[in-house]
Structure formats: structure tokens, C-alpha cells
Amino acid sequence: MIILKKGITATCASAILFGITPLITTCIYSFGINTMTTVFYRSLFALMLSGFVCLFRHTPLRISISQLKDCAIAAVLGSGLTTILLFQSYAYIDTGSATGLHFMYPLFVVVASCILFKESLGKRKLVALCLACIAMLMFLESGNNGLIGYVLAIASAITYAFYIEYCDKRRLTHMDSFQLSFYLALFTALQTLVIHLFQPQLQFSLPLPAYLLILLLALCSAILAVILLQIGIRLLGGSNASFYCLLEPITSLIIGILFLQESFRINKLIAAALIITALLLIYKQDQIQNNDTKSA
């Protein structure tokens, strides 16, 4: 039970930190800074911060060739690509809609777990998954260029599902937390530089407030949230952790209404209630499974 609670706490804390990302990102965009520049400097600051912590803790940065390859795949096709797609979607649709679609990823995680890894899905989790999907769809709102934003947000859900499953199955969650953050940030920064070579987008001179905001973004979403999610996946498994991450769209919804003047509608309130119901169902099933394991 203690392990379960630690895993849930870490994952929910990660979700809350990820949930404030749209607010910080929107503030950064207000300085005329584009998505690729934001992702590049976010990764660069995360690289420096996690590297400094590793040096301070005397944690070696040397890892095996196999781990290096796995980190590169997890970053380039997973967390890095997810960040680029999701941040880009903010330019087309409001953050509530983007986050709602992005959080279809538990569906993709569960489908992959069931089909590829033959994991069983209990009745409560099946109901919770259906409720969560309905809730995510209720976040959607029409708007200019909405289709492009929707496609980008859904694509980010697919890549993030890949990231969670890949980290879980390749046991990247067992690496040192700051070590993993260092290499994910390294490969994401390299990814943006390679993209810049073919499609120049990076802005190398930014106002000081923008640098400070990106530093805050790196600390919250690229280091603390990543580390907490890593702990959650290690303790709960990728499929279970993805469900508890559903707290993020509720955080984004509250942040969007309070600070970004986004509309508050009854459908979003119902969606939030459905997500909370789904989380309670999942928690109940996890408790039952945990008790059955102890009894056995």
C-alpha cells in the first residue's frame, strides 16, 4: 500500500507540474518566441541543471551504449517530439482543448499494453478509460485553424504514449533520475538543432524575462515533472501511471480559466467530474489488486 501511495503521489505531482506548462508557455509566446526556440532553450537549461546536479551528487554521466540508444529513442520519438507537437498546438487551439486531446494518451497506452504486451484490463479501469475518453472529447471547442491544432494535439498523445511504454519496457525508469533527465534533454536539444538545419526557426537572442520563463519551464516540466513521472512509472507501471496523469488536464483547465481568460463552460465542468470519477475507480481497483497481492 505504501508503494502504491508513493507512486500515485509522485505521478499526481508530476501531472500538476505538467499542468502549469501551458501558462508558462503562453507567457513565453507573448514575447514573440516560437515553439522550436522554446523547446530548444527548455532542453538546454534542463541539460545544464540536471548535469550540475549529477556533478554535485557525484553521479557519473557515463551510461552503457544500450542505455544511450534507448534514451535517444525515448527523447527523439517520445518526450521531445511530444513537446514540439503539443507546444505547436497551442498556437492553433486553446490550451484546454489541446491538453484534453493530448490526454487521450492513456487510451493509446492501454491499447498498446493489451495488444502488444498482453496486459489485462480490469472492469473498473475499462469503465474509467471510457469516462476519461468522453471527458477529453468534452474539452474540445471549435475555432480558427482548429483542425491543425487538433491533429497536432492527438499526435502528441500518440508520441507520449510511446514514451511512457518505452521507458517502462526498456527499464529507463530504473536509471538515476537526473541522469535520465540529462540525456532526454540532450537528445531533445540536438533534435531541435537538426530540425533548424533544414527549417531555420531558432531565435538565438531573447529578452531576459523570456530566458527566466524558459528556465522556470525547464525546472518544472523537463526536470521535476519528468523525475516524478519516472518514479510513478517505476512504482505503478506505465499503464497505471498514465491514468493518474489525468489530473493534468484539470490543472490546465483551472490555470486557463484563472490566468489565460479561457472560457468556462458546463461541458468542461462535467469533463472534470468524469476525470475525477475515473481516477477514483482506478484507485479503488489498485487497492483491491494490492490487497489481493498481499493475501497471496
JOZI-V936588 format. One record per pair of residues at least 24 apart in sequence whose C-alpha atoms are under 8 Angstrom apart, sorted by the first residue. I is the first residue (numbers start at 1). GAP is how many residues later the second one is. Records with the same first field share a line. If there is no record, write none. Layout:
BEGIN
I = GAP + GAP
END
This chain:
BEGIN
1 = 286 + 289 + 290
3 = 232
4 = 231 + 232 + 282 + 286
6 = 226 + 229
7 = 224 + 225 + 226 + 227 + 228 + 229 + 234
8 = 224 + 228 + 233 + 236
9 = 223
10 = 218 + 219 + 221 + 222
11 = 217 + 218 + 220 + 221 + 222 + 230 + 233 + 234
12 = 232 + 233 + 235 + 236
13 = 212 + 215
14 = 210 + 211 + 212 + 213 + 214 + 215 + 231
15 = 210 + 229 + 230 + 231 + 232 + 233 + 236
16 = 231 + 232 + 235
17 = 203 + 204 + 207 + 208 + 231
18 = 202 + 203 + 207 + 230
19 = 229 + 230 + 231 + 232 + 233 + 236
20 = 231 + 232 + 235
21 = 196 + 199 + 200 + 231
22 = 68 + 73 + 230 + 234
23 = 232 + 233 + 236 + 237
24 = 189 + 190 + 192 + 193
25 = 62 + 189 + 192
26 = 64
27 = 186
28 = 182 + 185 + 186
31 = 176 + 179
33 = 170 + 173
34 = 167 + 168 + 169
35 = 49 + 52 + 53
36 = 48 + 156 + 165 + 166
37 = 164 + 165 + 166 + 167
38 = 176
39 = 44 + 45 + 149 + 150 + 153
40 = 148 + 149 + 152 + 153 + 162
41 = 148 + 173 + 174
42 = 172 + 173 + 175 + 176 + 180
43 = 142 + 143 + 145 + 146 + 175 + 179
44 = 141 + 142 + 145
45 = 169 + 170 + 173
46 = 135 + 136 + 139 + 169 + 172 + 173 + 176 + 177
47 = 134 + 135 + 136 + 138 + 139
48 = 134
49 = 170
50 = 128 + 129 + 131 + 132 + 173
51 = 127 + 128 + 131
53 = 125
54 = 124 + 125
59 = 120
61 = 118
67 = 105
68 = 115
70 = 100 + 102
71 = 101 + 109 + 112 + 113 + 116
72 = 111 + 112 + 115
74 = 89 + 92 + 93 + 110
75 = 88 + 109 + 110 + 112 + 113
76 = 111 + 112 + 115
77 = 82 + 85 + 86
78 = 81 + 82 + 83 + 84 + 85
79 = 80 + 81 + 84 + 105 + 109
80 = 104 + 107 + 108 + 111
81 = 75 + 78 + 107
82 = 73 + 74 + 75 + 77 + 78
83 = 73
85 = 67 + 68 + 70 + 71
86 = 66 + 67 + 70
88 = 61 + 64
89 = 59 + 60 + 61 + 63 + 64
90 = 59
91 = 58
92 = 52 + 53 + 54 + 56 + 57
93 = 50 + 51 + 52 + 53 + 56 + 57
94 = 168
95 = 157 + 158 + 161
96 = 43 + 44 + 153 + 156 + 157 + 160
97 = 42 + 43 + 44
98 = 42 + 51 + 52 + 55
99 = 54 + 150 + 153
100 = 35 + 36 + 37 + 39 + 40 + 149
101 = 35 + 36 + 38 + 39 + 49 + 52 + 53 + 56
102 = 51 + 52 + 53 + 54 + 55
103 = 33 + 54 + 143 + 146
104 = 28 + 29 + 32 + 50 + 53
105 = 52 + 53 + 55 + 56 + 137
106 = 55 + 133 + 136 + 137
107 = 26
108 = 49 + 50 + 53
109 = 52 + 53 + 55 + 56 + 129 + 130 + 133
110 = 129
113 = 52 + 126
122 = 163
124 = 157 + 158 + 161
125 = 153 + 156 + 157 + 160
127 = 151
128 = 149 + 150 + 151 + 153 + 154
129 = 149
131 = 143 + 144 + 146 + 147
132 = 114 + 142 + 143 + 146
134 = 137 + 140
135 = 133 + 135 + 136 + 137 + 139 + 140
136 = 135
138 = 129 + 130 + 133
139 = 128 + 129 + 132
164 = 69 + 74 + 78
165 = 73 + 74
167 = 71
168 = 65 + 66 + 69 + 70
173 = 57 + 58 + 60 + 61
174 = 60
177 = 50 + 53
178 = 45 + 49
181 = 41 + 42 + 45 + 46
185 = 37
243 = 36 + 39
244 = 35
246 = 29 + 33
247 = 28 + 29
END
